[in-house]
Amino acid sequence: MKKGLKKALTVGNIQSQKITRIPFDGCFYQAFKQPQNKGVWFVWGTSASGKSSFTMQLAKEFARFESVLYNVLEEDTDDSDFMDRTQYLGMVDVKDHFWAQRYDYDELVSGYSY
């Protein structure tokens, strides 16, 4: 079966599309406004610059609105630093929408469940 090209969008089509935004408020709103609910966030910095704390705070903010799977890449869920971070950042506030585990690429693409 021969496939055709996708229908090209007019300016009117483009501007009338419905998008969903993340309703950040407070300091996250000041930094990012209300970003669209898709995309990739890249966090970079030198060692001990606060990347892990920032990403967990961001995950907590996301978990106010959606379910979050936090993939722990450079530490394990039973590391004391990780455990302490979940406590001092108050992750219990979003306990019904936040899950953490360490997955490699193959595990992620083969599927997961909560």
Phi, psi and omega in degrees: 000131181275131179261139176265176177288153173295151179296128177286145183264141173278169176301320178298317177300315183297313185284343180264001179294143177270132176236155178250131180248156176273121186280061177302152170221181178060220184294329178290325175294317179300322182279320190235358187060229179235087185291158176295152186276036174210164179126187181235132176252127180247122180246125183228148176176169180287168179301138178065028180265358177103013181301314182295318178293317180297315183294326177289323176297320178295318177299321178297318179296316176301319184291349173291338187239333185217167173284142183234129170252112183265108181273108182280109186263322188254004177211177179251159181293343177260012173286138182299323179298317180294314180298316179298320180298319179296329180282308186288342174267001174066041181295344176299336179297335182239027187303334180276355183230008184232126175230147180227142175194165176254115179238142171269175185303312182300321178296319181293318183282342179275353176112156179211164174217158181270000000 
